[in-house]
Every structure is written in structure tokens, then in C-alpha cells.
Amino acid sequence: MTQIISALSEVSDRYDVLYCDLWGCLHDGLTAFPDAVAALRGFKAGGGTVLLLTNSPRPRASVERQLAKIGVPRDCWDIIASSGDSARAAMLRGMVGHKVWHIGEAHDEGFFAPMEIVGDAVEIERVDLEQAEGIVCTGPFDPKADPSTLRPQLLSAKARGLKLLCANPDIVVDRGEAREWCAGAIAALYTEMGGESLYFGKPHAPIYELARMRLAQLQVDFAPERVLAVGDGIRTDIQGALGEGIDALFITGGLARDETGTSGQPDPEKLAAYLDEAQLSARWSIGYLR
């Protein structure tokens, strides 16, 4: 059973570390949410540490530049752990071979840059599907196109037993009012077709391991019961928090806005029905981070 709260400050004194999702919680892909920024600043002012835990397929430096561009101020967070970095580390260790077919947009070029934390990295060469030993998916070629358009290529890849490294397990995101497909939709389709997809972002363990490494870099000492995960994805943020044994604050006004009847705050009955259908729950829920 979840408890609906009106502000993060109602429960913040119970926690030392915040694992905060980005898209749908702190911004909509175009602009920052002022109330969410203020909430994170308040948490930090009380002595807390804010780790931005994102399923973005980008390296953290690229995520930081994106945040600055859309108006998320640097003083509301401490460090970033991205699905992109977690997946990059696996790729550079050779998890899907040396020659890879890349599914993604041109702005994902930074995904293939070296990483300091990976010693003896393999040399990655991007090739056509016919020459590939594996697939790296940072997102669709066109985020507005249905992932099923890739079915012929994925069938060919499955027939050759290629593994697909998914840099972002999210299925969709909302950019402003427009919904776009993410890498997770392609990976889910490949798995459905009988292929093997490898995941590194929420709700899977590798990104939480990376989060702990990032906090260690800051010399932040904490206990799991003093960590709160904040997110709007029931199958990513909330499921991941449950898997890690940490509390979660469900932002109902993001991806589940319509299903939870959120207008300022969620409709309690619709929220309960939504969580029951998902067979998941969060300790706390709120319409929007504030």
C-alpha cells in the first residue's frame, strides 16, 4: 500500500541519499521543472546527496551538458550514473564482440568514446549488420517510427545468434507532449522474436552497482534503508528500487499520468488499481516532484 504525500520534505529526513530519475521527474526533455529543482535543492540543503540515476544511453558528461541546456541547475544534484555508462563499460569489455552494428541516432556518437574505469578495453569497430558480431542499441534510428520497422534486420540478427546490448531499457519517453520510442522497445521486440537482449539500466543491477561506485567517489557513506529512489517508471524506477531493497517515491504525473488520474495529485482509487495491475508498489507516491 502506497502513501500519497504532498512534498518530498514530508519524508526527506528519513533519507541520506536520493536516486532521482530525470525524464518525467526533473524535466520533460525540453525544460526543467522548477518545483522539482527546488525539492532537490531542499534535500541537499538538509545534508542529503542527490545522485541522478538515469536510463539515458549517453555518457554522464553528455547528460550533464543536456541538463544545462534545458535549464537544470548544477546546484541541485551531486553526481550522475547513467545507463549509457553502464552499458558502455560492458561493450568495451567485449560483451557483444569487437565488430558491432549500431542502432541509434548520430548524437549518440559519444557512446563509443573510451572510459577511464575500463582497463584493457577491446577495440570497437562499427560495421554493417552483415559483418557484425553483436548489436549496440542506443535508441531507434527515428524515435517516432514504430520499432517493428526493424523486424527484418532483427530477424537476420537472431538467425545468426547476435546479442543485443541495450543502452536504455525505457520503452517510451514523453518529450514535451510528444511520446517517443526508446532502445528498450527495440530490445523487447528482439527478445520477443527469440533474440538475446542485455540490459544495464533500471531496473537491472548493473546501473545500481555503478551508482554505488559514483557515491564512493564522493566518499558518501550510507545504508540502504537511508536511500530513496524517485521515479515515474513503474517497470524501471519502482521495480528497480524494489529489487535493490530500497524505498521508492512514485511520481504519478509522468508516464502514468492518465492511468493514475493525476491532476496535481493522483486519484487514490486509480493509483491503487494501477499498482495492483502492475503487481508493484512504492512506499510513497506524489503527483509531481516538489
Secondary structure, 3 states (H helix, E strand, C coil): CCEECCCHHHCHHHCCEEEECCECCCECCCCECHHHHHHHHHHHHCCCEEEEEECCCCCHHHHHHHHHHCCCCHHHCCEEEEHHHHHHHHHHCCCCCCEEEEECCHHHHHHHCCCCCCCCCCCCEECCHHHCCEEEECCCCCCCCCHHHHHHHHHHHHHCCCEEEECCCCCEEEECCEEEECHHHHHHHHHHCCCEEEECCCCCHHHHHHHHHHHHHCCCCCCHHHEEEEECCHHHHHHHHHHHCCEEEEECCCCCCCCCCCCCCCCHHHHHHHHHHHCCCCCEEECCCC
